[in-house]
Amino acid sequence: MAEEESKSPTPEEGNQEETQIVEAGKVSKWLTENGFEHDSLEPDHLGVEVLKVDREVLLPFCTALYAYGFNYLQCQAAYDTGPGGELVSMYHLAKVADNVTDPEEVRIKVFLPRDDARVPSVYWIWKGADWQERESYDMYGIVYEGHPNLKRILMPEDWVGYPLRKDYISPDFYELQDAY
C-alpha cells in the first residue's frame, strides 16, 4: 500500500486569515472622500451599510454624519464578542426628513478592548443616546466619556459587575439594603 503524504501548510498559508473584500457603500465613499478613516464591514441582513471606526475619531466621524443628514439615532446598543474578546458599541443612524418613507440608514460599530472599555458619548450630537448609553454602561461596563449623567439605570447602584458580559458570574444572592 502506498502511504499518503499529508501536506502541512507553509507558515504563510497557515497564518493567513480569510479576508473578504467588502465594496464600500454610498456613505463610506462620502466619508472617505472627506478624509474620515474607517473600515467597511459586510452589510447586515437588510442591506444596511456597516462601518467600523476607532473610538479616537468617533465624535468627528458622527458629527460629519450628522452634517451629512443622519439626524436620527434610531438605536445605540452594545454587545460582547465573547469571553476575553472585545466589547462593541453600536449606533444605528437614519436620515429622517419630511415625506420620507424609506430613510437612508447606516450602522457604526466601535470595537473596544475589554479592559479599557471607554468611548466618547454621542449624547451631545443625538440627545436620544442618553438612556441608551446608560443601559450599555450598566449592562456591559462601557464608559461613555462626556455623558452628563452616566450611572446605572437597570441594576442597583451598588451592583458589582456587568450582567450581560459573557464572562459575568452571577452572585449566589443579592442582599437588599433598607428594604421595608
Secondary structure, DSSP 8 states (H G I E B T S, - for coil): ----------HHHHH----------HHHHHHHHTT---EEE---TT--EEEE--GGGHHHHHHHHHHHT--EEEEEEEEE-STTS-EEEEEEEE---TT-SS--EEEEEEEE-GGG-EEE--TTT-TTHHHHHHHHHHHH--EEET-TT---SSS-TT--S-TTSTT----S----SS--
